[in-house]
């Protein structure tokens, strides 16, 4: 088959994604592209069954400077500010996966994507971990017959090595541009700022943590998918429990979903998810799944032309199963009754 094209594929997240694809599909060829051809070639040689290209996004080169457009899918690991990468995907009918961007930038991505969606699938994964937090949340909510409220706390371990330039540029752009964060409260989607966006929650191991509302689209996506009238997604930059206990850098997701169980009782479900950075990089695993789905590697059927988000492209239960196989640890689901309200 034609290779999977990874633009920015020799960066930190790109490398980990390529390695995850290679583990899952060892015979699928990859194409590593970036501004630094020598770095791309060195990584392609390391991977094996891979090509290397110099790619020019935002420059004047036609077709990004690539010699052809014969690719099964393409993942873009930097912000496609000019739309050049998406135009390339549209011109050559290549399934396209964008893995950067904050909630406030999705309007731009959708507006540009509308011009490509008749020629290829366009997946916009502007979620935490590109959907790696959203899928476990939706899977847990699927155990309820109806969902009233969802709270998720995401711990991003600060003890890992330095981020790559594309990741740093992403956070600098997002935090420098948008000071408001989305949530859903009493059925209304709102943007809040400052200390209003800070809340405490119980993290892994019973730790009390403070989180800031995430600038990702996850709160809106959860509300739309589940009907929950109250949705809060918090991010905490700090030490994971794995780092505190074992000096192992990990990302953590703590999920609580309140609603009606299938037996009619009102309950709160809680689950903890832990992804070790070295062995189970949650973002790379999720991007690999999105590219797998876009190209139809596992299903044999590529995504049809159109615009997709992470929750449209992936099935929560299937995604959780793959995440577990890849080494992400899912704790047991705890159930406690909802306390009756006092008058």
Secondary structure, 3 states (H helix, E strand, C coil): CCEEEEECCCCHHHHHHHHHHHHHCCCCCEEEEECCHHHHHHHHHHHCCEEEEECCCCCCCHHHHCCCCCEEEEEECCCCCCCHHHHHHHHHCCEEEECCCCHHHHHHHHHHHCCCCCCCEEEECCCHHHHCCHHHHHHHHCCCCEEEEEEEEEEEECCCCCCCHHHHHHHHHHHHHCCEEEEEECCEEEEEEHHHHEEEEECHHHCEEEEEECCCCHHHHHHHHHCCCEEEEEEEEECCHHHHHHCCCEEEEEEEEEEECCCCCEEEEEEEEEEECCCCCHHHHHHHHHHHHHHCCCCCCCCCCEEEEHHHHCCHHHHHHHHHHCCCEECCCEEEECCCCCC
